[in-house]
């Protein structure tokens, strides 16, 4: 896997491919010394979420701090790159978001406003989110989401953004199952 390469809206980043098992991503994380966390939501036993991140800083050759890969029955169907800038002001993060939006627009065409929300202040804390997306084919999308949190009482604010590559079509394809365990990845034989 390469550290950074341009991803088409129909292809996930970091050299991943739709329908991949977690094995390649796990091997890359081990080879590059990245932390791995597997989440297995109790309410969705077929879903596994693999988070890959360095102990500190960003992913090798990239500004994103975390790669989140979602697997259904062991098949990759969604990848999110999360960008956080600890200690940086929200205005800086908004600038990075705007720059990435320009880059993605040049590569893939205009991103449409997917949603804008602002939660009413609760205890002086206000949350705002803005999302842009492109859906080049049914079930396949590329989304860019910015989330800002402002605390008026403390005069503090933070922001982060994510790029989400999604391919729901993978979930319709038949292939062998994969099991993710603490001690590795297993490919059980079908009867």
C-alpha positions as CSV (number, residue, x, y, z in Angstrom):
1,X,0.0,0.0,0.0
2,X,1.2,3.5,-0.8
3,X,1.2,6.3,1.8
4,X,-0.7,8.7,-0.3
5,X,-2.3,8.6,-3.7
6,X,-5.2,10.3,-5.3
7,X,-8.5,8.4,-4.9
8,X,-11.2,8.4,-7.4
9,X,-14.7,8.8,-5.9
10,X,-15.3,5.2,-6.7
11,X,-12.1,4.0,-5.1
12,X,-11.0,4.2,-1.5
13,X,-7.6,5.9,-0.6
14,X,-4.3,4.4,0.6
15,X,-4.3,1.7,-2.1
16,X,-7.4,-0.1,-0.7
17,X,-10.0,-1.7,-2.9
18,X,-13.7,-2.2,-2.4
19,X,-14.5,-5.6,-1.0
20,X,-11.0,-6.0,0.4
21,X,-10.6,-8.0,3.6
22,X,-9.0,-6.3,6.6
23,X,-5.8,-8.3,6.1
24,X,-4.0,-5.7,3.8
25,X,-4.9,-2.8,6.1
26,X,-3.8,-4.7,9.2
27,X,-0.5,-5.6,7.5
28,X,0.2,-2.0,6.5
29,X,-0.6,-0.8,10.0
30,X,1.8,-3.3,11.6
31,X,4.5,-2.6,9.0
32,X,4.3,1.2,9.6
33,X,3.9,1.0,13.4
34,X,0.3,2.3,13.6
35,X,-2.1,1.6,16.4
36,X,-5.2,-0.5,15.5
37,X,-8.5,-0.5,17.2
38,X,-11.3,-2.9,16.2
39,X,-14.9,-2.0,17.1
40,X,-17.6,-4.6,16.9
41,X,-21.0,-2.9,17.6
42,X,-23.2,-5.2,19.6
43,X,-26.3,-4.2,17.6
44,X,-24.7,-5.0,14.3
45,X,-22.6,-8.3,14.6
46,X,-21.8,-8.4,10.9
47,X,-20.1,-4.9,11.1
48,X,-16.5,-4.4,12.1
49,X,-14.8,-1.0,12.2
50,X,-11.0,-0.9,12.1
51,X,-9.4,2.4,13.2
52,X,-5.8,2.9,12.2
53,X,-3.8,5.9,13.7
54,X,-0.3,6.8,14.9
55,X,0.2,7.2,18.6
56,X,0.6,10.9,17.8
57,X,0.7,13.0,14.7
58,X,-0.7,12.0,11.3
59,X,-0.8,9.0,9.1
60,X,2.5,8.3,7.1
61,X,2.7,10.7,4.1
62,X,-0.7,12.2,4.8
63,X,-2.3,15.0,6.9
64,X,-5.2,12.8,8.1
65,X,-4.8,11.6,11.7
66,X,-7.0,8.5,11.6
67,X,-8.2,6.1,8.9
68,X,-11.5,4.4,9.7
69,X,-12.4,1.4,7.6
70,X,-15.8,-0.3,7.8
71,X,-16.2,-4.0,6.9
72,X,-19.5,-5.9,6.5
73,X,-18.9,-9.7,6.7
74,X,-15.2,-8.9,6.2
75,X,-15.7,-6.8,3.0
76,X,-14.6,-3.1,2.8
77,X,-17.5,-0.8,2.0
78,X,-16.5,2.5,3.6
79,X,-13.4,4.4,4.4
80,X,-13.2,7.7,6.3
81,X,-10.1,9.9,6.8
82,X,-10.4,12.0,9.9
83,X,-8.4,15.3,10.0
84,X,-7.8,16.8,13.5
85,X,-5.4,19.6,14.2
86,X,-4.8,19.7,18.0
87,X,-4.0,23.1,19.3
88,X,-5.0,24.9,16.1
89,X,-7.8,27.4,15.9
90,X,-11.1,26.6,14.2
91,X,-10.3,29.2,11.6
92,X,-7.2,27.3,10.6
93,X,-9.2,24.0,10.3
94,X,-11.9,25.8,8.2
95,X,-9.1,26.9,5.9
96,X,-7.8,23.4,5.5
97,X,-11.3,22.1,4.9
98,X,-11.9,24.7,2.2
99,X,-8.5,23.8,0.5
100,X,-9.4,20.1,0.5
101,X,-12.8,20.9,-0.9
102,X,-11.1,22.8,-3.8
103,X,-8.8,19.8,-4.5
104,X,-11.7,17.3,-4.4
105,X,-13.8,19.5,-6.7
106,X,-10.9,19.7,-9.2
107,X,-10.5,16.0,-9.2
108,X,-14.1,14.8,-9.1
109,X,-16.3,17.7,-10.1
110,X,-18.5,20.0,-8.0
111,X,-19.4,18.8,-4.6
112,X,-23.0,19.6,-3.7
113,X,-24.1,20.9,-0.3
114,X,-25.3,17.8,1.5
115,X,-26.4,19.4,4.7
116,X,-25.8,22.2,7.2
117,X,-26.8,22.0,10.8
118,X,-26.5,24.1,13.9
119,X,-27.5,22.9,17.3
120,X,-28.9,25.4,19.7
121,X,-26.5,26.3,22.5
122,X,-26.6,23.9,25.4
123,X,-24.7,25.2,28.4
124,X,-22.9,27.7,26.2
125,X,-21.8,25.0,23.7
126,X,-22.8,25.3,20.1
127,X,-22.2,22.6,17.4
128,X,-22.2,23.3,13.7
129,X,-21.7,20.9,10.9
130,X,-21.5,21.3,7.1
131,X,-21.4,18.5,4.6
132,X,-20.7,18.4,0.8
133,X,-21.0,15.3,-1.3
134,X,-20.9,13.9,-4.8
135,X,-22.6,10.7,-5.8
136,X,-21.2,9.5,-9.2
137,X,-23.2,6.3,-9.1
138,X,-26.1,4.9,-7.1
139,X,-24.8,3.7,-3.7
140,X,-21.3,5.2,-4.2
141,X,-20.5,8.6,-2.7
142,X,-17.7,10.9,-1.6
143,X,-18.5,13.2,1.3
144,X,-16.6,16.0,3.0
145,X,-17.9,16.9,6.5
146,X,-16.8,19.7,8.8
147,X,-17.8,19.8,12.5
148,X,-17.1,22.8,14.7
149,X,-17.8,23.1,18.5
150,X,-17.7,26.5,20.3
151,X,-17.8,26.9,24.0
152,X,-18.9,30.5,24.7
153,X,-18.4,30.2,28.5
154,X,-14.7,29.2,28.2
155,X,-14.1,31.1,25.0
156,X,-12.9,27.9,23.4
157,X,-13.5,26.3,20.0
158,X,-12.4,23.3,18.0
159,X,-13.0,21.8,14.6
160,X,-12.3,18.7,12.7
161,X,-13.3,17.3,9.3
162,X,-13.6,14.0,7.5
163,X,-13.6,12.7,4.0
164,X,-15.9,9.6,3.6
165,X,-15.6,7.2,0.7
166,X,-18.7,4.9,0.5
167,X,-19.6,2.0,-1.8
168,X,-22.8,0.3,-0.7
169,X,-22.7,-1.9,-3.8
170,X,-20.1,-4.0,-2.2
171,X,-22.6,-5.2,0.3
172,X,-24.7,-6.8,-2.5
173,X,-21.8,-8.9,-3.8
174,X,-21.2,-12.5,-2.7
175,X,-17.8,-13.5,-1.4
176,X,-16.2,-15.5,1.4
177,X,-16.5,-14.2,5.0
178,X,-13.6,-12.9,7.1
179,X,-13.4,-12.8,10.9
180,X,-11.3,-10.2,12.7
181,X,-9.9,-11.3,16.0
182,X,-7.5,-9.9,18.5
183,X,-4.8,-12.2,17.3
184,X,-5.3,-11.6,13.5
185,X,-7.6,-12.1,10.6
186,X,-9.1,-15.5,9.8
187,X,-10.7,-16.7,6.5
188,X,-13.1,-19.5,7.5
189,X,-13.9,-22.2,4.9
190,X,-17.4,-22.3,3.7
191,X,-19.2,-25.7,4.0
